[in-house]
Structure formats: C-alpha cells, structure tokens
Amino acid sequence: MMSYRLVDTSFGSFGLVARDERLLGTFLPDRQRAILRHIGERFPDAVETKHVLPQFCRQVCSYFHGKPVKFNVKIDLSGMPPFRQAVLRACLRIPFGKTASYGDLARAAGSPGAARAVGGAMAHNPLPLIIPCHRILRSDGSIGGFSSPRGVKEKQRLLRLEGIIDWEKAA
C-alpha cells in the first residue's frame, strides 16, 4: 500500500509518500493544500497514514530547525534510468552544510563531462531534501537553478538554513 503523510515543520507542511517503509517521493514545505495537490498528481493511489516513518519525520523536523541531519531512511529509485540513479545516489553523499558542482557530481556518478545531464537528473529528483539537490551549484559557485515550486529562492533558503552562505547578502 502506498501511504502519504504531512509533517508540520517550521517552514510549512512537508509531504512524503512511502511504500513498504521506502520513500517514493518528498515535497518541500508549502501550504497543506499545495502539498496535497502535488501528492495527488504524482501518487493518486496514496492514502493518508499518520504514523508512516516516524523516525524520519522527526529527522525532517530537526532539519528545519537547522540541526545537521543525515537522513536514515530507505529510498526507492526503481524505474529510473541507471544514469539518473547513479547521479541521485552520488548526491546522497553530500553532507549537510557542504556543496558540490554539477561537474563534481558527474565525476562522482562515474560520468565525467556529463554536468549538463546531471542538471537534468537533479530537475527530476523525486526526493528533494533527502537527495540534497539544493547543495549542487554551478562550477563558478553561483547558485544555478532549482525545480521546486518556489524556485531558486527555496534553494537559497535551504542553503542559508545549512549555514552555507547568505545568498541575499552575496548578491
């Protein structure tokens, strides 16, 4: 059975979808109505379950309070192309408060020179926050894009939370 849950955080409602204790999708904090709409679009068969992945949900709340967290949760990337899986798994290894470039991530995924393709993989990340695509920057250190509903401002907010840089002052 596919389950979803909303978690109240200091940033808003965070959404998650899981099956058999494995994360299938996450949704960065937003208004509850928006998160529920996104879950319904991507996972129409998911049913609300208030007690799915309780330890992970506590980690999410800790993260949004600015605490360094290494998420301890199983993920499901099945059905994705092998290159995309390799990129997403390499991104998982970037710790809280650190960044990497698209080129760094391409090399870590075993495909040096595929920085542009890495950008495409990041744009299709089904598990934002858990797979920290917000930590990927351009080779010149600029912020690059972010495919969340709030765009680059959300990426800046997450990077600021992790103490990486205050992008508003740097701009």
N, C-alpha and C positions, 0 to 999 in steps of 0.2 A: 504494500500500500504506500502511496506517495502522500506525505504529510507536509504541511507548511505551518510556520509559526511566526508571529511577530514578536519582536523583543523591543521593549521601550529602552532607549538609550538617551544620553544627554544630548545627542544630535538629532533625535527623532526616532521613528519606528524603523527598525532593521528587519528585513524579511529573510527567511530561509526556507528552502524546500529540501526534503530528505526522503530517501527510501532505504529501508534496511540499515538505518544508522549511518548512512553515507550521504554527504551533501551533494545535491544535484545543482542547486542554484542559490545565490545570495543576492540581496538587494540592499544597496546602501541606504542609509537613513533618509526618510522623507515623511510626508504625511501618510497616515494609515491608508487612506483611500487610494493614494497613488501606488503604494506598495501592493495593496490587494489587486489593483488593476493589472500591474505588471506580472504578478504571480498568476492571475487568471489567464493572461495572454500566453505566457510561456508554459504553464503547467495546469491546464484546465481540469485535470483529474485529481489534483491535490486537494486534500481535506484538512481542515484546521485541526491540529493536535497540540494542545497546550503544553505537553510535557516532553516534546521531542528534543533530544540533545541538550539536556540541562547544563552539563559542564561547559559545553561550547557556548551556550547562551551567556553564562557567567563571564566567560573569557571575552565575549563581544562587549559586554557592559564595561569590563575593566579597560579594554582597549579605548573605548570612547571617553574614558576618564583619564586618558593619557598614560596609562601604565603599559610598559613593554610586555607584549603578549606573543608567545609562539603558539599558534592555534593547534590544539590537539584534537583533530577530527579527521575521520576518513572522508575522502572525496571520491566522486565518480566522474571520470572524464571519458568513459567509454563512448564510443560512437564518434569521437572526434578524430580528425586525421592525425597520423603519427607525428608530423612536424609540430602541429599545434599543441599536442600533448607534451612533446619534449620541451617546447618553449614555456608552457604553463608550469611544468614541473621544475624547470630551472628557475623560474620566477619565484616559486615557493621558497627557495633557499635564500632569498634576500631578506636579511633580518630587519626588525623594527629599527627605525632611525637611520637606515642606510639606503643608498640608491645605486642604480646601475644604468648604463646607457642601453639603447636598443642594440647597439653593436656588441656590448658585453654580453647581453642576453643571448644573442645569436651564437656567439662563441660557446657560451655555457651549454647551449642546446645542441652543440655539435654541428652547427651550420654557419661558420664564419662567412661574413659577407651577405648575410640574409637579414640585415637590420630592417629593411622595409617590410619584409614578410613578418618579422617579429611584431611590428606595429599592427599588422592585420590580425595576428593571433591575440594581441592584447585587446583589440577592439571587440573580440568575440569571447572574452573571458567570462565564463558562466559563474565564477565565484569571486567577484570583486571583494576586496579586503582580505579574504583568506589567501587568494593568489594575489599578491600585492602589486598589481599593475600600476598603481599610483606611484610606486617607487622607481618607475622607469622614466628616465629623462633623455633628452637629445644629447648627442655627443658633445655639443658645446656647453652643456649644463643647463640649457633653457628647459622650460617645463614640458614642452610638447603638448600633445592632445590628451583627451580623456573622454571616453564614450559613456559617461554617466549622464542622466538627465540634466544635471547641474553643470556638466562640462568641466572645464579647467578650474573653475572656482572650487569645485568639490575636491579636485586633486590637490590644489593649494591648501585647502582646509585640512586634509588628511596629512599632508607633509608637515604643515605647521604643528598639528597635534603631536607628531612624532619628533618635533624639535629639529627637523632637518634644515629649514630656512624659513624666514618670514618673507614670503614672496611679495607681499604688498609693499614692504619697505625696499625690497631689492629692485622693484620695477621702476 
